[in-house]
Amino acid sequence: MVTYSGGVSRRRFSPRLSGEPPPGWLGLLATLAAVAAGTLLVYPLKSVAPVVSLGVVYLPAILLISIVWGLRLGLASSLLSALAFNFFQIPPLHRFTIASEGDWIALATFAIVALISSTVAGLARAQALEAERRREQADRALAELAALARERDRMREERVEAEALRRSDELKTALLRSISHDLRTPLTSIIAGGAALGSATPTPAERAELSAAIVAEGERLSRLVENLLDMSRLEAGKAEPHREQTDLAEVLEGARDAVAGGDLVDLALGPGPPPVEADAAQLERAFANLLENAIRHGGGRPVKVTSRRTGDKIALRVVDQGPGIPESERGRIFEPFQTGSAGGARGGSGLGLAIARGFVEANGGQIALESLPGQGSSFVVSFPLGRGGSA
C-alpha cells in the first residue's frame, strides 16, 4: 500500500495477509529476534513442562513471520528455531547432537510442525496477495467500465443535442420557406390594392372592394404573426397557462367568431360541456385553429362541433366534410409547417394544428385525429374532469 504526501510517495506497511510486506532486512532481524525470544522463554517453562514439549513456544513467532514476510522467511524461522531448540535446550547442551532417541523424535516432530505451519501461513499469504491483485484488476475493470459508461452518456447527450440542432435547423428552414410565401402574397396584395386606391380610376364599388381586400390580407398577416408568436412561446416552453374555471361553450363561441367563415360552424353541444380548469385564451386559440383548418378543408360544407362526457373525461369533436387525411400524413400532421396535400386545400402556414396541440397539452388535455379518405376528418380534444365535474 502506497500513500502520498507533498508529492513524495511513502510506503505504509500492513500486517494483513494481503498487505505489502516490510523490507527483507527487517524480516531477518525479526526472525532472529523471534528465535532468541522463543529460546529465552523456554528457560522459565522448564520447571512446569518437559523440555522436549516446549518447542511449541516458537510456533506463534514462526506463524507471524510467515504471515508478514511470506514463505521463505517462514521456512528460515522454522529451521533456525529447530536449531536453536536443539543447541540450547536438548541435551547435550550447546552442541548440535542429540543423545536420546526420544529427543530426536520430539525435535523432528517440532521441525515438521514448524515447517508445515510456516508453509501454510506462507501459502495463505500468497493466496491473499493473489486475491488482492485480482480485486485490484476488478476495480480497474470497473473503473474502465464506469469511464466507458460516462463516455457513452456524453455521446448520447451530444447525439440528443445534435438531433435538437438538426430539428431546429429544419424548423428554421421550414419557417423561412413558409414566411417567404405567406408574407409575400398578402403584402403583394396590400401594396397593389393601396396603389390602386391612390389612383383616380377606381369606381366607388371598386374602392370598397379593394379596401375589403386590403383589410382581409392585413388580417391574414396578423393571424400569421400571432401564430408565429404562439409557436415560438410553445417551442421555448414559455406558454404557461393561467388556469381558471373555463366554460368550454363560451370558448368555442369565441373561437367561431374569431375565424373567417365561422357561420359554417355548428356548435351542437347539447346541454353543454362541464367547465374545466384551463386557460380560456389558450383554448380559444387552439379551437380557432382547429375550426379554421376544418373550414379550409371542408370545401364550403358545414363543420360540426359536438361534446360528450365519458367517465371522468369530456371530449369535444371537430368534424369536417373534407377529403380526409391520407394515412401517410397522419403521423406528422401536428408537426409545424405540415400543410398537407389532401384535396389541394392550401393557404395555411402549417402552424395551426401544431399550436392547437401545444395549447391543448399545456392545459392538461389530449388531441387526436380520426380520418378516413373521402369521408372527412375529426379532431377529438379531451380534458380530464375533477370532482364536481371540473378538471
N, C-alpha and C positions, 0 to 999 in steps of 0.2 A: 504494500500500500504506500502511495506517494502523496505527500502534501506539499503545498507551495506557499511560500511566504516571502514577500518582497522580491519576487521573480526568481528565487533560488529554490530548487527542489530539495526536499528533505525526506528521508525515508522514516516511516513510522512503523515500528515493529509491533506484531501482534502475536500472542501465544496461541491463537486458534490454529486448528488443523489447516485451515485454508489461508492463514496469514503468510506473509513473506518472511522467510527465516532470517534471523540475525546473521551477522558475518561469521565465517567459519572459524576464525581465530577465537571469537568469543565462545563458540561451541566447544573448542578444545579446552579452553580454560574451565568452562562449566563441567565438562566431562571429568577433568582431573579433580576439580573441587568436589564433585558428587561422589567420586570413588573414595577420596580422602574422608569425606563426611560419613559415608557408609562404614568405612573401616573403623573410624573412631567410635561410631555409635555401637559397634559390636561389643566393645570392651565392657561397658556397664551392664550389658544384657547377658553376659556370660554367667552371671550369678543366678539368673532366673530361667535359662533355657540352655540346652546343649548347644555347643558352638557350631556343630555341623548343620543345625537347623536355622541358624541366624543369617544365612545368606540372603534371606528374603528382604533384609533391610536395604539391600542395594536396588531392588526391583523398582520402587517408585521413581528413583532418580533416573534409572535406565529408561523407563516409560516416558518420563518428562523430556529427556534429551531426544528420544526417538520422535516424539510428537513435535518438538520445536525445531530440531535440526535435520530430521529425516533419518533414513535407514542407515546410512554409512556411519554417522556418529553414534547411532543407537547400537550398532554391532560393536563398534570400538569400545563404547562404555561397558557393554556386557562382557567383553573379553578382558578389559582392564579390571573390572570388578572381580571376575573369577580369579585372575592372577593375584590381585591384592588380597582376596579372601584366603587363597592358598598360602601366600607368603607370610601374612601377619597373624592368621587365626588357626590354621590347621597344622598340627604337629607333623614333623619337626618344624618349629617356627623359624622364620627368616630364611627359609630355603624353599626352592620350587620342587620339593619332593614330598610324597605323602607316604607315611608309614603304614597306615591302616587301610585295609581293603574297603571298609565301610566308609572311610573318609573319601576314598576315590569315588564311590557311588554317589555320596552326598554332593561332592564337588561337581561331578558330571551332570547330576540332576539339576543343580543350580545353574550350571553353564547352559544346559539345554533350555531351561525355563527362561533364562535371561535372553538367550538368542531368539527364542520364539516370541517373547514379549516385545523385544525391540523390532523384530521383523513385522509383527502385526501392527505395531504402532506406526512404523515407517510406511508400511503399505497403506494404512488408513490415511496418513498424511498425504501420500501421493494421490490417492483417490480423491481426497478433499481438494487438492490443488487442481486435479483434472476437472472436477465438478465446477470449481470456481472459474477455470478457464472457459468451460462450456457456457457457464452463466454469463460471463463477460461477452462471449461471442453472441449469445442470445440477446443480450442487452444491446450490443451493437447492431444486430439484425433488426431488433425492434426500433431502434433509433433511426435506422435507414428506412424502415417501413413508414415510420412517422414522418420522416422528411419527404418520402415519396407521396404520402397522403396529403401533406401540406402543399407540395408542388402540384398534385392533381387538383386540389381545391383552388389553388391560384389559377391554374389553367382553365378550370371551369368558370371561375369568376371572369377571367379575361374573355372566355368564349361568350358568356352572357352579355358582357359589356360590348363585345364586338357585334353580337346579334342585335343589341339595342341600338347601337350606332347605325347598323345596316338598315334597321327598320326606320330609324329616324331619317336617314338619307332618302329612303324610299318615300317616306311621308313628305319630306321637303320637295322631292321631285314631283310627286303627285300634286302637292299644293301649288307649286309653280305652274304646272300644266293646267290645273283647274282654274287658277286665278287668271292666267293669261287668256283663257277663253271666256270665263264668266264675267270678268271685268271689261274685256274689250267690247263684247256685244252690247251691253246696256250703255256703256259710255259712248259708243259709236251712235247709238240711237238718240241718246240725250244731246250729244253735240249736233247731230243732224237736225233734230227737232228744234233745238234752240236757234240754229242758223236759219231754219225755215220760218220760225216765228218772227225773226228780226227783219224779214223781207216784207215788202208791201203787197205781194201777190196772193197770199192765202186768204181765203174767204173766212168769215166768222166760224163756219162749221169746221173748216179745216184747222183753224186755230184751236178750236176746242178739242178736236181730235189729237192734234199734236201735243197740246197741253196734257191731255189724259195719258198719252203715250210716255211723255217725259216723267210724269208722276209715277206711272207703273214701273218704268225702268229704274227710277230712283228708289222705289220701294223694294224692287228686286235687289239692288245693290245693298240697301240697308239690311235685308234679310241675310245676304251673303256675309256681310261684315259681322252681324250678330252670330251667325253660325261659326265663323272663324274664331270669334272671341270665346264662344261656348266650347268649341273643340280644344282651344288652347288651354282653357281652365281645366277641362277634364283630363287632358294629357298631362298637365302639371300636377294633378291631384289637388287642385285648389277650389273645386266646385263643392265646398262643404255645404250641405243642405241646412236650412233653418226650419226645423221640423215643428209642426203645429197641427192641430186638428183641421183636416182639409176635406172639404166637400168635393168628391170626385165629379158630381154632376156639374157644379159650378166650374170646375177646372175644364171639363170637356166643352161646356158652352163658351168659355173664354177662348179655348183653342179653336173652336169652329169659327168664331167671329174674327180670329186673327189671320185666317188663311183666305187666299183668293179662291172663289168657288165654294165657299162654306155652305151655300144654300143647297148643295148636293148631299150634305151630311145629315143623316137621320139618326138622332140620338134616341134609340129605343131602349131606354134604361129601366123601364118598368117602374116599380115602386122607388127605385133609386138605390144606388150602392151605398153601403155604410161609410162613414168617414174613416180616413186613415191618418196616421201620424207621418206627415211628409211636408216637403217644401212645395207650396202651391205653385209658385212661379216656375220652378224647375219642371214640375209635372205638366204645367201648361205648355212649356216649350217642347217637352217630349211629345205630347199628344198632338200639338200643332204640326210637328214634323211628320208624325205618322199619318195625320189626315192629309197633309199636303202631298205626301208620297202616294196615298191611296187615290186622291183626286187626279193626280198627274197620270197614273197608270190605269185609272178606271175608264178612260175614253169617254168621259161625259156621262157615265152612268152613276146612279146613286151609290154613296158609301154609307154603310150601316155600322153603328156602334152599339153593342149590347153589353150587358153586365150580368154576371152570375156568381152567386156565392156558393162555394163548395167547402164545407167544413170550416176550417179556420183561415180560409183564403177568399179574396174577392178577385175575380178575373174579368177584365174588360177586353172585348174583342173588336178590332177594327177590320171590317170586311170590305174589300173592293170587288169589282166585277171585271177586273182586267184580265190580261192573258196568262197570269200566273208567273211564277219564277222557276226557271229550269233548275233541275236538281244540281247541276254542276256549279251553280252560282249561290246556292243557299248557304254553303259553309262560310262564305266571305261577304254576305250581304250586309252585315253590320260593321264591316271594316270601313275606315274613312276612304272617301273618294271612289267607292264602288257604286257606279251609276246603273249597272245592269244593262241588259240588252233586250229584255222581253218587250215585245210589241213596238220597239223603236221609240219608246217614250223617253225623251231626254230633256235636257234643260236644267236639271238639278246639279248641285255641286258635288253630290255624293257624300255629303256630311250629315244629312238629316237623320238617317237611321242610326248612324254611329252616335250622334248626340242623344237621340231618343234612348238608346240602350244605356249610355253613360248616366243620364239623369235618372232613369228608372232604377238602375242598380245602385246608384248613390243613395237612393231613398229606400233601400231595402227590398225592392221589387225584382221581378224577373220578366224578361221579354222573350217570346218565342215566335217562330214563323211556321205557319201551316199553309201549304200551297200545292195546287195541282195544275199542271199546264192546261190552259184553256178554261179553267174554272175559277180564276181569281186567287187572291191571297188573303190570309187572315193573320194579323199580328195580335198575339194574345199577351196582354200585360196583366200580371198578377201581383198582389200585395198580401202579405200576411196580416191577419187581424188579431188584435189582442183581446183581453177581457172586455166584455161590454160591447163588442162589435167594432172596436177600433184597433188600429195597428199599434 
